[in-house]
Amino acid sequence: MIEQLGQVMLYVEDQEQSKKFWTEKLGFTVVSDIDNGMRIITIAPKDEAQTSIVLHDKKKIEEMSPELSLSTPSLMFYAQNLEELYEDFKSKGITVGEFMKMPFGKVFNFADDEENYFAIMEK
């Protein structure tokens, strides 16, 4: 029986730039950064997060497993004080979509430096 979602694989063109985006602009922490012939960077919103994001080198994964889909997964993050976070992202130069009030709550999209889009919903 599956018990939880442990990691989400995010295939990126530039691992170092992606690491900087997630840690410096979004405040994520680096859980691990291992390079034993293939660099694997694991990040999370906080150290004790149940689910982490693994930043993989897109070109290496494509060479190793050409059958894999390397498209960006559709991720929905949860946050409190969404309006404040929205303004913070804008002030950091992060591309953000329109702030929307939906029947299920407030939400907005944002893009990383490689133009992968993600969503954040107020929880």
C-alpha positions in Angstrom: 0.0 0.0 0.0 1.3 3.5 -0.9 1.6 5.6 2.2 2.8 9.0 1.0 4.4 11.0 -1.8 8.1 11.1 -1.0 9.7 13.1 -3.8 8.8 14.9 -7.0 11.3 14.8 -9.8 11.9 18.2 -11.5 14.1 17.9 -14.7 16.0 21.2 -15.2 18.4 22.6 -17.7 20.6 24.3 -15.1 20.7 22.6 -11.7 22.7 25.3 -9.9 20.4 28.1 -11.2 17.4 26.1 -10.2 18.8 25.5 -6.7 19.4 29.2 -6.3 15.9 30.1 -7.4 14.2 27.7 -5.0 16.5 28.5 -2.1 17.3 32.2 -2.5 14.0 33.4 -3.9 11.5 30.9 -2.3 13.3 30.1 0.9 13.4 26.3 0.4 16.2 24.4 2.2 18.7 22.0 0.6 18.1 18.6 2.0 21.0 17.1 0.1 23.3 17.9 -2.8 25.2 14.8 -3.9 27.4 14.4 -6.9 28.7 10.9 -7.4 29.0 11.1 -11.1 25.4 12.4 -11.3 24.4 15.4 -9.3 21.2 15.1 -7.4 19.9 18.1 -5.5 17.0 17.6 -3.0 15.1 20.6 -1.8 12.1 21.1 0.4 10.0 24.0 1.8 11.4 23.1 5.3 13.6 20.4 6.7 10.8 18.3 8.1 8.6 18.4 5.0 7.1 15.0 4.0 7.6 15.6 0.3 10.8 17.0 -1.3 11.7 18.1 -4.9 14.7 16.5 -6.6 16.4 18.7 -9.2 17.8 16.4 -11.9 19.9 17.4 -14.9 17.4 17.1 -17.8 20.1 16.1 -20.4 21.5 13.3 -18.2 18.1 11.9 -17.5 17.2 12.0 -21.2 20.4 10.1 -22.0 19.9 7.5 -19.3 16.1 7.0 -19.7 14.9 8.4 -23.1 11.4 6.8 -22.5 10.7 9.2 -19.5 8.6 12.2 -19.9 10.7 15.2 -18.9 7.8 17.7 -18.8 7.2 19.8 -15.7 4.8 18.2 -13.3 1.8 20.3 -12.3 2.5 21.2 -8.6 0.2 23.0 -6.2 1.9 24.4 -3.1 0.0 25.5 0.0 0.9 28.7 1.9 -0.6 31.1 4.4 -0.9 34.9 3.9 -1.1 34.5 0.2 -1.4 38.2 -0.7 1.8 38.9 1.3 3.6 36.1 -0.5 2.3 37.3 -3.9 3.8 40.7 -3.2 7.0 39.2 -2.0 7.4 37.1 -5.1 6.8 40.2 -7.3 9.4 42.2 -5.4 11.9 39.5 -6.0 11.3 39.6 -9.7 9.5 36.2 -9.8 7.1 35.9 -12.7 3.6 35.7 -11.2 0.2 35.2 -12.7 -2.9 37.0 -11.7 -4.0 36.7 -8.1 -7.4 34.9 -8.2 -10.1 34.2 -5.7 -11.6 30.8 -6.6 -14.5 28.9 -4.9 -12.0 26.7 -3.1 -9.7 29.6 -2.1 -7.1 32.1 -3.2 -4.5 31.0 -5.7 -1.8 32.3 -8.0 0.7 30.8 -10.4 4.4 31.6 -10.6 7.3 30.6 -12.8 10.9 29.5 -12.1 13.8 30.9 -14.1 13.3 28.2 -16.7 9.7 29.2 -17.2 8.2 26.2 -15.5 4.9 27.2 -13.9 3.6 26.2 -10.5 0.6 27.2 -8.4 0.2 28.3 -4.8 -3.1 28.1 -2.9 -3.9 29.6 0.5 -4.4 27.0 3.2 
